[in-house]
Amino acid sequence: MLLEAFDNIPGGSEVTLTHSKLADLVGVRRETVSLDLVKWAHMGIMSTKKGAIKIEQRERLSEIACDCYRHSIESRITALDLWKTIPWVCDDRQ
């Protein structure tokens, strides 16, 4: 979830997001999110401040991410490749 959010922030590594909101988005308790974020902060992977999360080491976060992130990226690439094959012709003269 965090990696996907950061994929869509051009040139940025920080997102405004509370532990509570992140917990709601991923369907877990806020306490669980807080424990993981603190653990990752101690590992140097990310840092947090009130209402914001910053990725410090994206590669390490990607390594510990579940396979669903990798599958998500692969499916987006596949979908993009499919969209590239469609002959998009727009003729406004009709």
Legacy VTK file of the C-alpha trace (Angstrom):
# vtk DataFile Version 3.0
C-alpha trace
ASCII
DATASET POLYDATA
POINTS 94 float
0.000 0.000 0.000
2.714 2.476 0.937
4.828 1.598 -2.077
1.863 2.083 -4.401
1.129 5.458 -2.813
4.731 6.552 -3.273
4.748 5.293 -6.866
2.230 8.044 -7.607
4.073 10.919 -5.933
6.342 12.520 -8.536
9.797 13.038 -7.064
8.598 12.630 -3.521
9.164 10.206 -0.728
6.799 11.676 1.860
3.045 11.352 2.063
0.582 13.018 4.400
-1.100 10.075 6.067
-1.952 9.259 9.659
-1.470 5.853 11.236
-5.237 5.699 11.714
-6.011 6.440 8.057
-3.437 3.911 6.875
-4.971 1.318 9.202
-8.405 2.021 7.725
-7.032 1.670 4.187
-5.406 -1.698 4.803
-8.040 -3.053 7.168
-6.054 -3.457 10.371
-5.980 -1.793 13.778
-4.091 1.488 14.169
-1.905 -0.142 16.816
-0.722 -2.730 14.282
0.232 -0.011 11.803
2.049 1.945 14.509
4.044 -1.109 15.602
5.141 -1.859 12.039
6.037 1.764 11.290
8.118 2.002 14.483
9.880 -1.272 13.607
10.624 -0.018 10.083
11.816 3.325 11.460
14.291 1.498 13.720
15.488 -0.406 10.645
16.041 2.933 8.862
13.490 2.098 6.168
11.181 5.014 6.908
10.575 7.873 9.258
7.367 9.307 10.598
6.198 12.555 12.048
2.739 13.688 13.021
0.488 12.977 10.047
3.273 12.055 7.611
5.282 9.028 6.534
8.563 9.266 4.632
10.310 6.392 2.897
14.058 6.567 3.523
15.075 3.274 1.870
12.606 2.309 -0.831
14.576 -0.761 -1.925
14.499 -2.257 1.576
10.776 -1.575 1.905
10.229 -3.265 -1.447
12.208 -6.298 -0.229
9.960 -6.778 2.806
6.724 -6.015 0.958
4.371 -8.872 0.306
4.111 -10.451 -3.123
0.874 -8.563 -3.737
2.879 -5.376 -4.481
4.982 -7.157 -7.101
1.840 -8.713 -8.613
0.192 -5.295 -8.665
3.130 -3.803 -10.578
3.166 -6.724 -13.011
-0.559 -6.416 -13.688
-0.251 -2.659 -14.278
2.560 -3.266 -16.774
0.499 -5.951 -18.519
-2.528 -3.657 -18.675
-0.409 -0.807 -20.029
1.037 -3.095 -22.708
-2.503 -4.113 -23.671
-3.647 -0.480 -23.893
-0.702 0.266 -26.180
-1.990 -2.303 -28.696
-5.425 -0.704 -29.058
-5.699 1.475 -32.186
-6.906 4.690 -30.531
-8.315 6.775 -33.341
-10.364 9.817 -32.590
-12.037 11.442 -35.542
-13.899 14.531 -34.366
-15.068 15.407 -37.889
-18.110 13.131 -37.731
LINES 1 95
94 0 1 2 3 4 5 6 7 8 9 10 11 12 13 14 15 16 17 18 19 20 21 22 23 24 25 26 27 28 29 30 31 32 33 34 35 36 37 38 39 40 41 42 43 44 45 46 47 48 49 50 51 52 53 54 55 56 57 58 59 60 61 62 63 64 65 66 67 68 69 70 71 72 73 74 75 76 77 78 79 80 81 82 83 84 85 86 87 88 89 90 91 92 93
